[in-house]
């Protein structure tokens, strides 16, 4: 494909960066530093998306993604995951881009790439959604996490203030379809960290307006975002931990997920250590190891997918004596 056509494709299909500004979205602005952080995350996501749209090959996109600063590179890979999933889903985009991306450097960022696929799902017609059997049986639930984030981020009135739930989605229809709403809520919880402008007290207040049955997944997502994206000081993370109450182990589970994602990609930054120290009671490497150990033991049950069993095993570790208060 000629360079000029790829550049045009990028311009046509890449959302405007204004769509990620807090003023555009109507999100809470805690302070200038938090606003700059969240808007940089959004801008970098779209930069990664654009690299996927314009590159001749996934390897070419990876070369550009690797130049992005450590703190934000994972978000660029997430955006590229969306971009390659869009190309796979569009009639003129071809097929196999996501597979090739995950077979290369995208594998180190697989958590983020899967979330990016969920963004594409939110914008593609359902008959163009990715084939479930081509995705990792455990991690594919992260796709619905990404879908949930997108819906809360761009349709905040419906999904946050109106508390809409998407039930009965045809994906993944043959693998615990009843769990889809839980996975989507985990993504909505991540989005609440952005919608609340990283103001932990406000995020907790928004979560507590949801029905109690949804709060565990929402708190898990918020804990992940607080640890991966950052934006909160020690006292604010303590507020998130305390406001979570009985859901503290799930906040820790989300934080441990974030630690594993950053360690796997080689992108650990100081705010990750601050967050896991408070939310998990552990440094990032030890929190991440809990996720890896639990993954080995996770398997599907009659009522739950292996992904949920995995999450619960992690949360149970933090609910054990000492838990998130371990020294």
KOLFI-674333 format. One record per residue (C-alpha): residue in three letters; x, y, z; residue number from 1. Coordinates in nm, 3 decimals. Layout:
<recs>
rec rest->ALA | u->X | v->Y | w->Z | nr->NUM
...
</recs>
This chain:
<recs>
rec rest->UNK | u->0.000 | v->0.000 | w->0.000 | nr->1
rec rest->UNK | u->0.151 | v->0.340 | w->-0.098 | nr->2
rec rest->UNK | u->0.271 | v->0.567 | w->0.181 | nr->3
rec rest->UNK | u->0.025 | v->0.840 | w->0.081 | nr->4
rec rest->UNK | u->-0.273 | v->0.603 | w->0.115 | nr->5
rec rest->UNK | u->-0.157 | v->0.478 | w->0.456 | nr->6
rec rest->UNK | u->-0.114 | v->0.836 | w->0.576 | nr->7
rec rest->UNK | u->-0.462 | v->0.921 | w->0.451 | nr->8
rec rest->UNK | u->-0.603 | v->0.612 | w->0.622 | nr->9
rec rest->UNK | u->-0.447 | v->0.728 | w->0.947 | nr->10
rec rest->UNK | u->-0.596 | v->1.077 | w->0.917 | nr->11
rec rest->UNK | u->-0.942 | v->0.948 | w->0.829 | nr->12
rec rest->UNK | u->-0.967 | v->0.673 | w->1.091 | nr->13
rec rest->UNK | u->-0.780 | v->0.823 | w->1.388 | nr->14
rec rest->UNK | u->-1.004 | v->1.010 | w->1.635 | nr->15
rec rest->UNK | u->-0.915 | v->1.372 | w->1.702 | nr->16
rec rest->UNK | u->-0.699 | v->1.425 | w->2.012 | nr->17
rec rest->UNK | u->-0.955 | v->1.681 | w->2.132 | nr->18
rec rest->UNK | u->-1.175 | v->1.383 | w->2.216 | nr->19
rec rest->UNK | u->-0.932 | v->1.290 | w->2.497 | nr->20
rec rest->UNK | u->-0.924 | v->1.632 | w->2.664 | nr->21
rec rest->UNK | u->-1.087 | v->1.644 | w->3.006 | nr->22
rec rest->UNK | u->-1.280 | v->1.956 | w->2.910 | nr->23
rec rest->UNK | u->-1.420 | v->1.778 | w->2.603 | nr->24
rec rest->UNK | u->-1.519 | v->1.475 | w->2.803 | nr->25
rec rest->UNK | u->-1.652 | v->1.675 | w->3.099 | nr->26
rec rest->UNK | u->-1.431 | v->1.482 | w->3.342 | nr->27
rec rest->UNK | u->-1.324 | v->1.607 | w->3.684 | nr->28
rec rest->UNK | u->-1.004 | v->1.812 | w->3.699 | nr->29
rec rest->UNK | u->-0.825 | v->1.753 | w->4.028 | nr->30
rec rest->UNK | u->-0.521 | v->1.963 | w->3.948 | nr->31
rec rest->UNK | u->-0.303 | v->2.056 | w->3.654 | nr->32
rec rest->UNK | u->-0.061 | v->1.767 | w->3.701 | nr->33
rec rest->UNK | u->-0.339 | v->1.509 | w->3.700 | nr->34
rec rest->UNK | u->-0.501 | v->1.670 | w->3.397 | nr->35
rec rest->UNK | u->-0.172 | v->1.668 | w->3.207 | nr->36
rec rest->UNK | u->-0.118 | v->1.303 | w->3.297 | nr->37
rec rest->UNK | u->-0.458 | v->1.184 | w->3.181 | nr->38
rec rest->UNK | u->-0.451 | v->1.390 | w->2.864 | nr->39
rec rest->UNK | u->-0.103 | v->1.259 | w->2.783 | nr->40
rec rest->UNK | u->-0.232 | v->0.905 | w->2.828 | nr->41
rec rest->UNK | u->-0.514 | v->0.976 | w->2.582 | nr->42
rec rest->UNK | u->-0.286 | v->1.146 | w->2.332 | nr->43
rec rest->UNK | u->-0.035 | v->0.862 | w->2.350 | nr->44
rec rest->UNK | u->-0.309 | v->0.603 | w->2.302 | nr->45
rec rest->UNK | u->-0.409 | v->0.777 | w->1.979 | nr->46
rec rest->UNK | u->-0.046 | v->0.803 | w->1.873 | nr->47
rec rest->UNK | u->-0.014 | v->0.425 | w->1.903 | nr->48
rec rest->UNK | u->-0.340 | v->0.380 | w->1.716 | nr->49
rec rest->UNK | u->-0.210 | v->0.604 | w->1.440 | nr->50
rec rest->UNK | u->0.115 | v->0.408 | w->1.412 | nr->51
rec rest->UNK | u->-0.087 | v->0.090 | w->1.356 | nr->52
rec rest->UNK | u->-0.299 | v->0.259 | w->1.093 | nr->53
rec rest->UNK | u->-0.006 | v->0.398 | w->0.897 | nr->54
rec rest->UNK | u->0.261 | v->0.129 | w->0.927 | nr->55
rec rest->UNK | u->0.330 | v->-0.109 | w->0.639 | nr->56
rec rest->UNK | u->0.390 | v->-0.395 | w->0.885 | nr->57
rec rest->UNK | u->0.340 | v->-0.461 | w->1.254 | nr->58
rec rest->UNK | u->0.719 | v->-0.460 | w->1.294 | nr->59
rec rest->UNK | u->0.735 | v->-0.107 | w->1.154 | nr->60
rec rest->UNK | u->0.470 | v->0.005 | w->1.401 | nr->61
rec rest->UNK | u->0.664 | v->-0.157 | w->1.685 | nr->62
rec rest->UNK | u->0.976 | v->0.041 | w->1.599 | nr->63
rec rest->UNK | u->0.778 | v->0.361 | w->1.640 | nr->64
rec rest->UNK | u->0.605 | v->0.243 | w->1.957 | nr->65
rec rest->UNK | u->0.939 | v->0.165 | w->2.120 | nr->66
rec rest->UNK | u->1.039 | v->0.532 | w->2.095 | nr->67
rec rest->UNK | u->0.758 | v->0.643 | w->2.324 | nr->68
rec rest->UNK | u->0.861 | v->0.725 | w->2.684 | nr->69
rec rest->UNK | u->0.847 | v->0.439 | w->2.933 | nr->70
rec rest->UNK | u->0.564 | v->0.578 | w->3.144 | nr->71
rec rest->UNK | u->0.326 | v->0.600 | w->2.850 | nr->72
rec rest->UNK | u->0.446 | v->0.328 | w->2.612 | nr->73
rec rest->UNK | u->0.195 | v->0.072 | w->2.733 | nr->74
rec rest->UNK | u->-0.091 | v->0.304 | w->2.639 | nr->75
rec rest->UNK | u->0.058 | v->0.338 | w->2.291 | nr->76
rec rest->UNK | u->0.061 | v->-0.041 | w->2.257 | nr->77
rec rest->UNK | u->-0.301 | v->-0.044 | w->2.375 | nr->78
rec rest->UNK | u->-0.388 | v->0.206 | w->2.103 | nr->79
rec rest->UNK | u->-0.201 | v->0.000 | w->1.847 | nr->80
rec rest->UNK | u->-0.399 | v->-0.305 | w->1.959 | nr->81
rec rest->UNK | u->-0.716 | v->-0.114 | w->1.879 | nr->82
rec rest->UNK | u->-0.572 | v->0.000 | w->1.546 | nr->83
rec rest->UNK | u->-0.475 | v->-0.347 | w->1.431 | nr->84
rec rest->UNK | u->-0.810 | v->-0.488 | w->1.545 | nr->85
rec rest->UNK | u->-0.984 | v->-0.215 | w->1.345 | nr->86
rec rest->UNK | u->-0.782 | v->-0.306 | w->1.037 | nr->87
rec rest->UNK | u->-0.872 | v->-0.672 | w->1.084 | nr->88
rec rest->UNK | u->-1.239 | v->-0.579 | w->1.115 | nr->89
rec rest->UNK | u->-1.266 | v->-0.339 | w->0.823 | nr->90
rec rest->UNK | u->-1.333 | v->-0.471 | w->0.472 | nr->91
rec rest->UNK | u->-1.022 | v->-0.310 | w->0.325 | nr->92
rec rest->UNK | u->-0.793 | v->-0.367 | w->0.622 | nr->93
rec rest->UNK | u->-0.690 | v->-0.725 | w->0.564 | nr->94
rec rest->UNK | u->-0.668 | v->-0.996 | w->0.826 | nr->95
rec rest->UNK | u->-0.419 | v->-1.127 | w->1.078 | nr->96
rec rest->UNK | u->-0.275 | v->-0.794 | w->1.198 | nr->97
rec rest->UNK | u->-0.351 | v->-0.861 | w->1.565 | nr->98
rec rest->UNK | u->-0.204 | v->-1.210 | w->1.542 | nr->99
rec rest->UNK | u->0.118 | v->-1.076 | w->1.391 | nr->100
rec rest->UNK | u->0.135 | v->-0.798 | w->1.650 | nr->101
rec rest->UNK | u->0.098 | v->-1.042 | w->1.939 | nr->102
rec rest->UNK | u->0.358 | v->-1.270 | w->1.783 | nr->103
rec rest->UNK | u->0.610 | v->-0.983 | w->1.796 | nr->104
rec rest->UNK | u->0.682 | v->-0.718 | w->2.054 | nr->105
rec rest->UNK | u->0.314 | v->-0.689 | w->2.128 | nr->106
rec rest->UNK | u->0.341 | v->-1.012 | w->2.327 | nr->107
rec rest->UNK | u->0.518 | v->-0.828 | w->2.609 | nr->108
rec rest->UNK | u->0.223 | v->-0.589 | w->2.618 | nr->109
rec rest->UNK | u->-0.046 | v->-0.853 | w->2.572 | nr->110
rec rest->UNK | u->-0.263 | v->-0.723 | w->2.856 | nr->111
rec rest->UNK | u->-0.278 | v->-0.381 | w->2.693 | nr->112
rec rest->UNK | u->-0.321 | v->-0.515 | w->2.340 | nr->113
rec rest->UNK | u->-0.621 | v->-0.722 | w->2.446 | nr->114
rec rest->UNK | u->-0.777 | v->-0.417 | w->2.610 | nr->115
rec rest->UNK | u->-0.719 | v->-0.225 | w->2.286 | nr->116
rec rest->UNK | u->-0.905 | v->-0.492 | w->2.092 | nr->117
rec rest->UNK | u->-1.204 | v->-0.414 | w->2.313 | nr->118
rec rest->UNK | u->-1.194 | v->-0.051 | w->2.204 | nr->119
rec rest->UNK | u->-1.219 | v->-0.169 | w->1.845 | nr->120
rec rest->UNK | u->-1.515 | v->-0.393 | w->1.933 | nr->121
rec rest->UNK | u->-1.698 | v->-0.088 | w->2.061 | nr->122
rec rest->UNK | u->-1.661 | v->0.078 | w->1.718 | nr->123
rec rest->UNK | u->-1.702 | v->-0.216 | w->1.480 | nr->124
rec rest->UNK | u->-2.028 | v->-0.382 | w->1.376 | nr->125
rec rest->UNK | u->-2.076 | v->-0.707 | w->1.562 | nr->126
rec rest->UNK | u->-2.025 | v->-0.927 | w->1.257 | nr->127
rec rest->UNK | u->-1.673 | v->-0.777 | w->1.239 | nr->128
rec rest->UNK | u->-1.580 | v->-0.853 | w->1.600 | nr->129
rec rest->UNK | u->-1.270 | v->-1.070 | w->1.651 | nr->130
rec rest->UNK | u->-1.309 | v->-1.447 | w->1.646 | nr->131
rec rest->UNK | u->-1.297 | v->-1.561 | w->2.007 | nr->132
rec rest->UNK | u->-1.116 | v->-1.886 | w->1.932 | nr->133
rec rest->UNK | u->-0.814 | v->-1.696 | w->1.801 | nr->134
rec rest->UNK | u->-0.762 | v->-1.526 | w->2.138 | nr->135
rec rest->UNK | u->-0.599 | v->-1.657 | w->2.455 | nr->136
rec rest->UNK | u->-0.868 | v->-1.849 | w->2.652 | nr->137
rec rest->UNK | u->-0.769 | v->-1.680 | w->2.978 | nr->138
rec rest->UNK | u->-0.686 | v->-1.326 | w->2.872 | nr->139
rec rest->UNK | u->-0.965 | v->-1.275 | w->2.619 | nr->140
rec rest->UNK | u->-1.188 | v->-1.140 | w->2.897 | nr->141
rec rest->UNK | u->-0.962 | v->-0.834 | w->2.895 | nr->142
rec rest->UNK | u->-1.118 | v->-0.752 | w->2.558 | nr->143
rec rest->UNK | u->-1.450 | v->-0.692 | w->2.732 | nr->144
rec rest->UNK | u->-1.265 | v->-0.490 | w->2.996 | nr->145
rec rest->UNK | u->-1.147 | v->-0.265 | w->2.712 | nr->146
rec rest->UNK | u->-1.499 | v->-0.250 | w->2.572 | nr->147
rec rest->UNK | u->-1.630 | v->-0.141 | w->2.912 | nr->148
rec rest->UNK | u->-1.366 | v->0.130 | w->2.944 | nr->149
rec rest->UNK | u->-1.455 | v->0.267 | w->2.602 | nr->150
rec rest->UNK | u->-1.826 | v->0.278 | w->2.679 | nr->151
rec rest->UNK | u->-1.780 | v->0.453 | w->3.012 | nr->152
rec rest->UNK | u->-1.522 | v->0.696 | w->2.868 | nr->153
rec rest->UNK | u->-1.724 | v->0.801 | w->2.563 | nr->154
rec rest->UNK | u->-2.079 | v->0.738 | w->2.689 | nr->155
rec rest->UNK | u->-2.038 | v->0.849 | w->3.049 | nr->156
rec rest->UNK | u->-2.396 | v->0.960 | w->3.105 | nr->157
rec rest->UNK | u->-2.532 | v->0.617 | w->3.009 | nr->158
rec rest->UNK | u->-2.273 | v->0.385 | w->3.155 | nr->159
rec rest->UNK | u->-2.166 | v->0.575 | w->3.468 | nr->160
rec rest->UNK | u->-2.444 | v->0.813 | w->3.571 | nr->161
rec rest->UNK | u->-2.716 | v->0.594 | w->3.419 | nr->162
rec rest->UNK | u->-2.535 | v->0.272 | w->3.525 | nr->163
rec rest->UNK | u->-2.628 | v->0.093 | w->3.203 | nr->164
rec rest->UNK | u->-2.517 | v->-0.270 | w->3.179 | nr->165
rec rest->UNK | u->-2.467 | v->-0.458 | w->2.855 | nr->166
rec rest->UNK | u->-2.596 | v->-0.808 | w->2.911 | nr->167
rec rest->UNK | u->-2.636 | v->-1.092 | w->2.668 | nr->168
rec rest->UNK | u->-2.356 | v->-0.983 | w->2.438 | nr->169
rec rest->UNK | u->-2.297 | v->-1.243 | w->2.165 | nr->170
rec rest->UNK | u->-1.926 | v->-1.244 | w->2.249 | nr->171
rec rest->UNK | u->-1.805 | v->-1.475 | w->2.392 | nr->172
rec rest->UNK | u->-2.132 | v->-1.660 | w->2.352 | nr->173
rec rest->UNK | u->-2.008 | v->-2.012 | w->2.410 | nr->174
rec rest->UNK | u->-1.789 | v->-1.944 | w->2.713 | nr->175
rec rest->UNK | u->-1.967 | v->-1.828 | w->3.029 | nr->176
rec rest->UNK | u->-2.176 | v->-1.554 | w->2.862 | nr->177
rec rest->UNK | u->-2.313 | v->-1.449 | w->3.200 | nr->178
rec rest->UNK | u->-1.968 | v->-1.327 | w->3.301 | nr->179
rec rest->UNK | u->-1.950 | v->-1.065 | w->3.026 | nr->180
rec rest->UNK | u->-2.112 | v->-0.799 | w->3.245 | nr->181
rec rest->UNK | u->-1.848 | v->-0.855 | w->3.514 | nr->182
rec rest->UNK | u->-1.561 | v->-0.811 | w->3.273 | nr->183
rec rest->UNK | u->-1.721 | v->-0.497 | w->3.130 | nr->184
rec rest->UNK | u->-1.761 | v->-0.355 | w->3.481 | nr->185
rec rest->UNK | u->-1.389 | v->-0.404 | w->3.543 | nr->186
rec rest->UNK | u->-1.327 | v->-0.177 | w->3.245 | nr->187
rec rest->UNK | u->-1.584 | v->0.073 | w->3.367 | nr->188
rec rest->UNK | u->-1.399 | v->0.079 | w->3.700 | nr->189
rec rest->UNK | u->-1.075 | v->0.166 | w->3.520 | nr->190
rec rest->UNK | u->-1.253 | v->0.443 | w->3.332 | nr->191
rec rest->UNK | u->-1.383 | v->0.587 | w->3.659 | nr->192
rec rest->UNK | u->-1.023 | v->0.664 | w->3.755 | nr->193
rec rest->UNK | u->-1.007 | v->0.888 | w->3.446 | nr->194
rec rest->UNK | u->-1.359 | v->1.027 | w->3.480 | nr->195
rec rest->UNK | u->-1.285 | v->1.115 | w->3.842 | nr->196
rec rest->UNK | u->-0.960 | v->1.284 | w->3.742 | nr->197
rec rest->UNK | u->-0.757 | v->1.047 | w->3.971 | nr->198
rec rest->UNK | u->-0.940 | v->1.195 | w->4.273 | nr->199
rec rest->UNK | u->-0.963 | v->0.878 | w->4.484 | nr->200
rec rest->UNK | u->-1.241 | v->1.002 | w->4.709 | nr->201
rec rest->UNK | u->-1.455 | v->1.101 | w->4.411 | nr->202
rec rest->UNK | u->-1.388 | v->0.770 | w->4.235 | nr->203
rec rest->UNK | u->-1.498 | v->0.580 | w->4.545 | nr->204
rec rest->UNK | u->-1.812 | v->0.794 | w->4.570 | nr->205
rec rest->UNK | u->-1.902 | v->0.716 | w->4.210 | nr->206
rec rest->UNK | u->-1.850 | v->0.344 | w->4.268 | nr->207
rec rest->UNK | u->-2.068 | v->0.347 | w->4.578 | nr->208
rec rest->UNK | u->-2.359 | v->0.483 | w->4.373 | nr->209
rec rest->UNK | u->-2.366 | v->0.156 | w->4.179 | nr->210
rec rest->UNK | u->-2.555 | v->-0.150 | w->4.306 | nr->211
rec rest->UNK | u->-2.351 | v->-0.343 | w->4.558 | nr->212
rec rest->UNK | u->-2.328 | v->-0.648 | w->4.330 | nr->213
rec rest->UNK | u->-2.122 | v->-0.442 | w->4.081 | nr->214
rec rest->UNK | u->-1.884 | v->-0.269 | w->4.321 | nr->215
rec rest->UNK | u->-1.623 | v->-0.543 | w->4.350 | nr->216
rec rest->UNK | u->-1.549 | v->-0.539 | w->3.978 | nr->217
rec rest->UNK | u->-1.554 | v->-0.158 | w->3.971 | nr->218
rec rest->UNK | u->-1.308 | v->-0.131 | w->4.260 | nr->219
rec rest->UNK | u->-1.083 | v->-0.387 | w->4.095 | nr->220
rec rest->UNK | u->-1.070 | v->-0.174 | w->3.781 | nr->221
rec rest->UNK | u->-1.003 | v->0.142 | w->3.980 | nr->222
rec rest->UNK | u->-0.715 | v->-0.028 | w->4.162 | nr->223
rec rest->UNK | u->-0.564 | v->-0.134 | w->3.832 | nr->224
rec rest->UNK | u->-0.587 | v->0.216 | w->3.684 | nr->225
rec rest->UNK | u->-0.450 | v->0.381 | w->3.997 | nr->226
rec rest->UNK | u->-0.146 | v->0.153 | w->3.977 | nr->227
rec rest->UNK | u->-0.089 | v->0.151 | w->3.601 | nr->228
rec rest->UNK | u->-0.182 | v->0.507 | w->3.502 | nr->229
rec rest->UNK | u->-0.099 | v->0.668 | w->3.836 | nr->230
rec rest->UNK | u->-0.193 | v->1.022 | w->3.930 | nr->231
rec rest->UNK | u->-0.248 | v->0.976 | w->4.305 | nr->232
rec rest->UNK | u->-0.026 | v->1.057 | w->4.600 | nr->233
rec rest->UNK | u->0.018 | v->0.831 | w->4.902 | nr->234
rec rest->UNK | u->-0.265 | v->0.988 | w->5.103 | nr->235
rec rest->UNK | u->-0.507 | v->0.949 | w->4.811 | nr->236
rec rest->UNK | u->-0.419 | v->0.584 | w->4.761 | nr->237
rec rest->UNK | u->-0.483 | v->0.530 | w->5.130 | nr->238
rec rest->UNK | u->-0.826 | v->0.686 | w->5.080 | nr->239
rec rest->UNK | u->-0.900 | v->0.447 | w->4.792 | nr->240
rec rest->UNK | u->-0.790 | v->0.151 | w->5.001 | nr->241
rec rest->UNK | u->-0.998 | v->0.255 | w->5.302 | nr->242
rec rest->UNK | u->-1.307 | v->0.353 | w->5.106 | nr->243
rec rest->UNK | u->-1.304 | v->0.013 | w->4.934 | nr->244
rec rest->UNK | u->-1.384 | v->-0.158 | w->5.265 | nr->245
rec rest->UNK | u->-1.472 | v->-0.523 | w->5.203 | nr->246
rec rest->UNK | u->-1.351 | v->-0.483 | w->4.843 | nr->247
rec rest->UNK | u->-0.994 | v->-0.404 | w->4.944 | nr->248
rec rest->UNK | u->-0.867 | v->-0.746 | w->4.827 | nr->249
rec rest->UNK | u->-1.012 | v->-0.675 | w->4.481 | nr->250
rec rest->UNK | u->-0.846 | v->-0.333 | w->4.471 | nr->251
rec rest->UNK | u->-0.523 | v->-0.517 | w->4.551 | nr->252
rec rest->UNK | u->-0.595 | v->-0.772 | w->4.277 | nr->253
rec rest->UNK | u->-0.632 | v->-0.493 | w->4.022 | nr->254
rec rest->UNK | u->-0.313 | v->-0.331 | w->4.146 | nr->255
rec rest->UNK | u->-0.126 | v->-0.661 | w->4.118 | nr->256
rec rest->UNK | u->-0.252 | v->-0.699 | w->3.759 | nr->257
rec rest->UNK | u->-0.109 | v->-0.355 | w->3.682 | nr->258
rec rest->UNK | u->0.225 | v->-0.451 | w->3.835 | nr->259
rec rest->UNK | u->0.243 | v->-0.769 | w->3.627 | nr->260
rec rest->UNK | u->0.153 | v->-0.580 | w->3.309 | nr->261
rec rest->UNK | u->0.424 | v->-0.320 | w->3.366 | nr->262
rec rest->UNK | u->0.689 | v->-0.573 | w->3.473 | nr->263
rec rest->UNK | u->0.616 | v->-0.801 | w->3.178 | nr->264
rec rest->UNK | u->0.663 | v->-0.507 | w->2.942 | nr->265
rec rest->UNK | u->0.969 | v->-0.368 | w->3.124 | nr->266
rec rest->UNK | u->0.785 | v->-0.045 | w->3.200 | nr->267
rec rest->UNK | u->0.790 | v->-0.020 | w->3.580 | nr->268
rec rest->UNK | u->0.780 | v->0.341 | w->3.700 | nr->269
rec rest->UNK | u->0.787 | v->0.493 | w->4.052 | nr->270
rec rest->UNK | u->0.412 | v->0.539 | w->4.084 | nr->271
rec rest->UNK | u->0.363 | v->0.164 | w->4.034 | nr->272
rec rest->UNK | u->0.575 | v->0.090 | w->4.340 | nr->273
rec rest->UNK | u->0.392 | v->0.355 | w->4.541 | nr->274
rec rest->UNK | u->0.054 | v->0.208 | w->4.447 | nr->275
rec rest->UNK | u->0.134 | v->-0.158 | w->4.507 | nr->276
rec rest->UNK | u->0.302 | v->-0.068 | w->4.835 | nr->277
rec rest->UNK | u->-0.023 | v->0.081 | w->4.962 | nr->278
rec rest->UNK | u->-0.289 | v->-0.121 | w->4.779 | nr->279
rec rest->UNK | u->-0.112 | v->-0.460 | w->4.795 | nr->280
rec rest->UNK | u->0.130 | v->-0.410 | w->5.083 | nr->281
rec rest->UNK | u->0.405 | v->-0.534 | w->4.853 | nr->282
rec rest->UNK | u->0.660 | v->-0.405 | w->4.601 | nr->283
rec rest->UNK | u->0.561 | v->-0.451 | w->4.235 | nr->284
rec rest->UNK | u->0.766 | v->-0.767 | w->4.173 | nr->285
rec rest->UNK | u->0.611 | v->-0.951 | w->4.467 | nr->286
rec rest->UNK | u->0.259 | v->-0.836 | w->4.382 | nr->287
rec rest->UNK | u->0.311 | v->-0.948 | w->4.023 | nr->288
rec rest->UNK | u->0.442 | v->-1.286 | w->4.136 | nr->289
rec rest->UNK | u->0.116 | v->-1.350 | w->4.319 | nr->290
rec rest->UNK | u->-0.067 | v->-1.312 | w->3.986 | nr->291
rec rest->UNK | u->0.172 | v->-1.554 | w->3.816 | nr->292
rec rest->UNK | u->0.143 | v->-1.814 | w->4.092 | nr->293
rec rest->UNK | u->-0.236 | v->-1.789 | w->4.092 | nr->294
rec rest->UNK | u->-0.249 | v->-1.822 | w->3.716 | nr->295
rec rest->UNK | u->-0.091 | v->-2.165 | w->3.739 | nr->296
rec rest->UNK | u->-0.370 | v->-2.279 | w->3.972 | nr->297
rec rest->UNK | u->-0.664 | v->-2.120 | w->3.788 | nr->298
rec rest->UNK | u->-0.902 | v->-2.338 | w->3.592 | nr->299
rec rest->UNK | u->-1.263 | v->-2.297 | w->3.485 | nr->300
rec rest->UNK | u->-1.544 | v->-2.422 | w->3.706 | nr->301
rec rest->UNK | u->-1.902 | v->-2.499 | w->3.621 | nr->302
rec rest->UNK | u->-2.009 | v->-2.144 | w->3.700 | nr->303
rec rest->UNK | u->-1.700 | v->-1.933 | w->3.643 | nr->304
rec rest->UNK | u->-1.442 | v->-1.887 | w->3.368 | nr->305
rec rest->UNK | u->-1.078 | v->-1.949 | w->3.455 | nr->306
rec rest->UNK | u->-1.020 | v->-1.573 | w->3.437 | nr->307
rec rest->UNK | u->-1.255 | v->-1.507 | w->3.729 | nr->308
rec rest->UNK | u->-1.110 | v->-1.799 | w->3.927 | nr->309
rec rest->UNK | u->-0.768 | v->-1.644 | w->3.867 | nr->310
rec rest->UNK | u->-0.882 | v->-1.304 | w->3.994 | nr->311
rec rest->UNK | u->-1.041 | v->-1.455 | w->4.301 | nr->312
rec rest->UNK | u->-0.729 | v->-1.656 | w->4.386 | nr->313
rec rest->UNK | u->-0.529 | v->-1.334 | w->4.375 | nr->314
rec rest->UNK | u->-0.785 | v->-1.148 | w->4.586 | nr->315
rec rest->UNK | u->-0.792 | v->-1.434 | w->4.837 | nr->316
rec rest->UNK | u->-0.418 | v->-1.401 | w->4.881 | nr->317
rec rest->UNK | u->-0.463 | v->-1.039 | w->4.980 | nr->318
rec rest->UNK | u->-0.760 | v->-1.123 | w->5.201 | nr->319
rec rest->UNK | u->-0.549 | v->-1.372 | w->5.401 | nr->320
rec rest->UNK | u->-0.414 | v->-1.271 | w->5.743 | nr->321
rec rest->UNK | u->-0.185 | v->-0.974 | w->5.689 | nr->322
rec rest->UNK | u->-0.334 | v->-0.917 | w->5.344 | nr->323
rec rest->UNK | u->-0.287 | v->-0.568 | w->5.208 | nr->324
rec rest->UNK | u->-0.163 | v->-0.459 | w->5.552 | nr->325
rec rest->UNK | u->0.141 | v->-0.688 | w->5.539 | nr->326
rec rest->UNK | u->0.460 | v->-0.502 | w->5.632 | nr->327
</recs>
